[in-house]
Amino acid sequence: MKSIHKAVNPNVKRVGMALGAIAALFAIYIYASYNPENTFFPKCPFFWATGLKCPGCGSQRALHQLLNLHVGAAFRYNACLVLSIPLLVFLLGASLFRSRFPKLYAASHHPALSWTVTALILLWWLFRNIFGW
């Protein structure tokens, strides 16, 4: 049976990766340069509609603070985002080196990890609205 997927031209893949990298660098520049608290960045529609903070509320401001090396301020805006950075680095590393470390890649895709992260995000959402975190 023939495969329905066509091989991607390596040059097209490189151009796509280069454009993605340029877009990421541009986004980093924008978030580092402009404070989302005082500028054109979108506001949280969930907070606007309910008056409650969603798990992501403060993430833009926290990212701005992190990019300016103000970890304490970033933590105050969104502790969940700051504490999730090591997990994101782990998941990225597991994906990048999946052929070299297949057990690490398998562990990064274990359902227990997904359920634990989901539970922690829901707890964060609950506690930040009850206790004003």
C-alpha positions in Angstrom: 0.0 0.0 0.0 1.3 3.4 -0.9 1.8 6.1 1.7 -0.4 9.1 1.3 2.2 11.4 2.9 4.6 13.1 0.6 8.2 13.7 1.6 8.8 17.2 2.6 11.5 19.0 0.7 14.4 19.6 3.1 14.7 23.2 1.8 11.1 23.9 2.6 11.5 22.4 6.0 14.6 24.7 6.6 12.7 27.8 5.5 9.8 26.9 7.7 12.1 26.4 10.7 13.9 29.7 9.9 10.6 31.6 9.7 9.5 30.0 13.0 12.7 31.0 14.7 12.4 34.6 13.3 8.8 34.8 14.6 9.8 33.5 18.0 12.7 36.0 18.3 10.3 38.8 17.3 7.8 37.7 19.9 10.5 37.6 22.5 11.6 41.1 21.5 8.1 42.4 21.8 7.4 40.8 25.2 10.8 41.9 26.5 10.4 45.5 25.3 6.7 46.3 26.0 5.0 45.8 29.4 1.7 44.1 28.7 0.2 45.9 31.7 0.4 49.3 30.0 0.2 48.6 26.3 -1.7 47.0 23.4 -1.6 43.4 24.6 -5.0 41.7 24.8 -6.7 41.3 28.2 -8.1 38.0 29.5 -11.7 37.5 28.3 -12.4 35.1 31.1 -11.4 37.7 33.8 -13.3 40.4 31.9 -16.5 38.3 31.8 -16.4 36.7 35.3 -14.0 38.8 37.4 -12.2 35.5 38.2 -8.6 34.7 37.2 -8.0 31.9 34.8 -4.9 29.7 35.2 -3.2 31.8 32.6 -4.1 35.3 33.9 -0.9 37.3 34.4 1.1 35.1 32.0 1.9 37.9 29.6 3.1 40.2 32.4 5.1 37.3 34.0 6.7 36.5 30.7 7.7 40.2 30.3 9.2 40.1 33.8 11.1 36.9 33.1 12.6 38.2 29.9 13.8 41.2 32.0 15.2 38.9 34.6 12.7 39.9 37.4 11.8 36.4 38.6 10.1 37.5 41.8 7.8 39.9 39.9 7.1 37.1 37.4 6.2 34.7 40.2 3.8 37.2 41.7 2.0 37.6 38.3 1.7 33.9 37.6 3.5 31.4 39.8 2.2 28.5 37.7 3.9 29.8 34.6 7.2 30.3 36.3 7.1 26.9 38.0 6.1 25.2 34.7 9.3 26.3 32.9 11.4 23.3 34.1 8.6 20.9 32.9 8.5 22.6 29.5 12.3 22.3 29.2 12.0 18.6 30.1 9.3 18.0 27.5 11.2 19.9 24.8 14.4 18.0 25.6 12.5 14.7 25.6 11.1 15.4 22.2 14.4 16.7 20.7 16.3 13.7 21.9 13.7 11.0 21.6 15.8 8.7 19.4 18.7 9.0 21.8 16.6 8.6 25.0 13.5 6.7 24.1 12.6 5.9 27.8 12.7 9.6 28.7 10.5 10.3 25.7 8.0 7.6 26.8 8.1 9.0 30.4 7.3 12.5 29.1 4.2 11.1 27.3 2.9 8.9 30.2 -0.7 9.5 31.1 0.2 10.0 34.8 2.2 13.1 33.9 -0.7 14.6 31.9 -3.2 13.9 34.7 -0.8 15.3 37.3 -0.2 18.5 35.3 -4.0 18.9 34.7 -4.8 18.4 38.4 -2.1 21.0 39.4 -3.4 23.6 36.9 -7.0 23.1 38.2 -5.8 23.4 41.8 -3.9 26.6 40.9 -7.0 28.0 39.3 -9.1 27.2 42.4 -6.6 28.5 45.0 -5.7 31.7 43.1 -9.4 32.7 43.2 -10.1 31.6 46.7 -6.9 32.9 48.4 -6.1 35.7 45.9 -2.9 34.2 44.6 
